[in-house]
Amino acid sequence: MKKNMKISVQNMVASVDTKKTIYLEKLLHVLPEGEYEPEQFPGLVFRMDEPKVATLIFRSGKVICVGAKSHSDIEKAIQKVIKYIKETGVNISSKDVKITIENIVISADLGMELQLDTLAFQLESSEYEPEQFPGLVYRIYNPKVAFLLFSSGRIVCAGAKSMKAVKKALEFLRKKLKSIKM
């Protein structure tokens, strides 16, 4: 297994609570590309091209950012959203805006093939039903993440709240696979 495998961030999800009421109908006037259909979804959806993310903006003041590939993408997107919210007359101080990372999804290649049927018996907290899904699901609890392991050696790790947690989880997986001679 590669010690220094290339990690590719697929998605980062972050949230912000502005602690202000946001009038979504008013926001639509300054954000014409926003989508707001309250009978179908309670938030305003604002998709951006730069950075390429989607934001969900709620009346409660909560903003969710999905699809980012980096922390700087999240910061840029949140700054844009806050700028538009301010244009509706809502007074938000930028220093009050605290970004919380909710989930990071990465993919990587272990550089070796995996015998998933064998692993299913040796990894506690794993699930493998090849007739339902071609990957083995392996959950660990420190940090709390879920891995999808594929026979090709490709993996997906979801649930981490920081890149430090991602690296810790990958190191745990590497040691676990090494201990069972994979």
Summary of the structure (lengths in Angstrom):
residues: 182
radius of gyration: 20.1
end to end distance: 8.2
largest distance: 61.4
contacts: 538
relative contact order: 0.18
helix: 28%
strand: 32%
